[in-house]
Amino acid sequence: MALSTCILPSFSPQAAVLRRTSTVANAAAARIGGFLSSKPYAPPPWASGLSHAPSHTFSLGHFPTPIHRWSLPDLPKGTEVWIKRDDLAGMQLSGNKARKLEFLVADAAARGADCVVTAGGIQSNHCRATAVAAKYAGLDSYLILCTSRLLVDQDPGLVGNLLVERLLGAHVDLVSQREFLKFGSVALTELLKKRLLEEGRRPYVIPAGGSNALGNWGYIEAVREIEQQIQLSGGDVQFNDIVVACGSGGTVAGLALGSQLSGLKAKVHAFSVCYGPKYFYDCVQGLIDELQSGLNSHDIVSIEDAKGLGYAKSTGDELRFVKDVAAATGIVLDPVYTGKVAYCMVKNMSDNPGRWEGRRVLFVHTGGLLGLYDKVDQLSSLAGGWRRMDLEEPVLHANFN
């Protein structure tokens, strides 16, 4: 049974408390006119000692997202994989980005911003999600997108995330990969912010991936949501491990910190899709230090390399895995994040079955499905077939008689 649909007996005092908590948490979405509005925010009790606690959130996503069993084939003996469907969080398929942006957009509005500035790759899910969230909040968006040297002076087209961004009227500035690496996203966004200020605008900078002290609260709050789903389901399903993609560190930092501080206590496994593990251990450390957690990143998360050929570059085996999983389970993974992570997770389980035997694993689906459109040429030979329907006259004659 899906966790999101299984509840405690109505007479349970614990269930009554959790129902009241859930009602408060979802009041904005349940009330007509409450969605896409600012509301007060109170951190979970176990996170009350952290710094940079937000005072408000701007409702953008459809929460809680479901958790259900994921019947992946050929798992080690006694291993269960469940999936947290943050790909269903709404906001035009924005996935995990919606959770971070609920806090970041609330802060932008509170500071009187009239536009937001952020940066990412040419098919950045974060940039597209930021453009959507900004438009919902009545703000303009300025996106610095990194592309290849050969394409930086050309129209970037209307594929995948770019189509949504440009339909929304986002302002797109292109830089080459070399320029992006040379100057860095922080310097580039600050440069654009300076230019906008000179034009009389009131820009608010959102870091790449939405990963900073404030954005961290998106997945700290997600841990509270997971706890509530477990408790509302009678507590019968407890997770030993959480598996998630790591692209900028914020989702991982929030999950790992929340799991450690709360009663969840699941081991978080992060699979990096761009830089190596050392980079992300340092990145997560910086993010949790901003919250004054006093914890060490090496103690709360295990980070492994899943980038393969490189960020947003897919091997044939990875794409074949995405296709096979979709055909077998109905779950569509994206090629940049969840596809690579699930591929490496299953391979790790196959290579080291003893490490996973008897464990209950929660896989966080972070969304990003629009990235598939950038892989159409590579996927064309793997996709299902088609045929011309047979409309021979005898068949039609028999049916009409």
Phi, psi and omega in degrees: 000139179294137181302325186289348182247352181265129184233162176287161175303146186297337182275354182291126177301323179298319179296321180297317179297315182292326176296319178296319179297315181294323180298316179297315183297327185254011183299321182298319181285326183287328183277133177300127182089355182277333178291150183059047178219159178276142178214153179297150180232134175239124181296159172301147181306322183286352178250009186294341181275355181279153178272174179058033178292129181288152177262338182219160173226153178249114189292116182237326187257168177258097185239150003283151174274149185294156168236129178212166180292139180242109188274068175290142181282157170060041176278156177300160183304127176075005181272132176245136172244126175247162185227131176265115193271065175288353171291346179260017183288351177090207180054053179055055175061037185278351172057225184296339183296330182299322182296315180292317186291337176301324180274321183291318179292322176300319180291320178300315180294319181296331180270004176078023180292151173244000177199161177238152179233133175208178185214157178178189178288170185299331176247037182297121174294322181298316181296317178296317179297321178296320178298319178295310182299318180299315180296321176302323184269005179078025181248150171279159178233140177238118187244126174261111185249134184262129180222182183287158180301325182287339186249355189294337180259012181246159173302126185287350177089190185230042182263135172059234183299327180300323180299313181296314181303315185283331173295325180283350181084021178296145176273118185252124174246124181264141171227157178280161177301322179296318178294321180298316179289324182293314185264328181085155184294327181295311180295321181293316180292325177293324177297314180292322176301315180301316181294322179291321177299320179294336178272000180090009177277168178239078186281150175235123182272126173253124184294161178307131180075359184067023187262101170206188184302320181286316178298331178306329185294341177302316182264348165295315178295326178297326178295318176301319179299315179298317178302315181295320179296319178297313184291321178293342179264013176091359178074011183286334181253111177243137184262133175275328187221150171237130179245132184208154177283152179232112181239331176223350172102340186291317178298316180296314181301314180295316179296313183295317180294314180297317179297322181290318186279330183274189176274359183295308175054031175276147177282126183265126177249115179255134178247114185281138183249003178225279181277175183278171182304319182301316179303315185281331172300317179293320180297311179297321178300316179298320181291319180282335174293324178301328179272002179055049182280334183074013183254163178255130183302325180294339181272343187242354179209145172253123185246127179236158183274126178228016188285342178059239181288345182136172183301127177066013176252126187248141172274163177299321180296320180296315181290325177295323177296315178302316180294316182295320179294318178299315182292327184274327189235348183082357179269121180263122179260157177266156186281343186268321185243281190296327179297313179295318184292313179296321177301313180290324178298312181295320177296318178297320179295323179289320182283330183229063186300327181297332180291334187245351183303132176075009183259151178252117189249134174253116178264126181266113177276109187269007176087215178085022188294336179296341177296340178298328183294339177281352183245019185303316181298319181287331183274345188301323181282347182260339186292161180298159184274185178210167176206156175284129180294136180283115180240041179300145185303318180302324180294313180294321180298317181295320182290325183276356177247000000 
